[in-house]
């Protein structure tokens, strides 16, 4: 489990010696990758993540909702862009340290931001179907998962920083390696718990509907639940979560084998289980952005109630009667 130990392996060239290498003077197996990164694949990923980044910015401008979700997704996409710029740099010079460190650090931590964006949507989904169907309160989901994701991110960033600093000094980056992999493993654990709670909520909702019918659901959001956009958003969110989970499991196993393992030297597996998985995860949430798919569920609150911070307001109907309307809060 030695992330970056290609930088300092005693049996290989030192960093200074490798810096003098070119594709004409040194064999590719003495590079940081043991292969030459694909220009076509990495260029395609760079273009797709750049497109996704711009799309998230446009979508939040149009919807003005799910600000926290968008910040998380934009941060993740930006890191992906930087990471694939690093891999393109490595295509031109696979013996250069800067491109290698740039891609390993950025691509490792980017999905942690995307996972945070996904976590922020679950409380909205619970409110839409009815909090009574959940074992815990809607806001308890982000209050639990976001700190876990931050811890995972801190571990990955700290480990990457330590390993990078060690590599620049031609020292063994093993301590940083272990911390980074621990952060990835904790991210996998957090995602697994998240998926189990989502499945539990879905099962409990179905069972209550079988027993109580429509009375099991919050009547306030019946229109939203019938919306095809909302239903497709649920499918997109599920697919995105699974893709990030698969990618994270792959990276833990990959780094767990060390730099002499079979996975780390397999560019095809990296392209499919890292690049493709994360691209799918972001693009489906571009297609079905929650700020647009939840649009039918919003009920504008009077100014006085917005100022008071209340979660419910009274809205008079045409006959003058007071009807209580629940609001899908913009918690994020």
Secondary structure, DSSP 8 states (H G I E B T S, - for coil): --TTTTTT-TTS--HHHHHT--TTTS-GGGSSSSS---HHHHHHHHHHHHHHHHHHHHHHHHH---HHHHHHHHHHHHHHHHHHHHHHHHHH-TT-HHHHHHHHHHHHHHHHHHHHHHHHHHHHHHHHH-GGGSSS-HHHHHHHHHHHHHHHHHHHHHHHHHHHHHHHTT---HHHHHHHHHHHHHHHHHHHHHHHHHHHHHHHHHHHHHHHGGGGS-GGGHHHHH-HHHHHHHHHHHHHHHHHHHHHHHHHHHHHT-TTSTTTT-HHHHIIIIIIHHHHHHHHHHHT-HHHHTGGG-----HHHHHHT-SEEEEE-TTS-EEEEE------
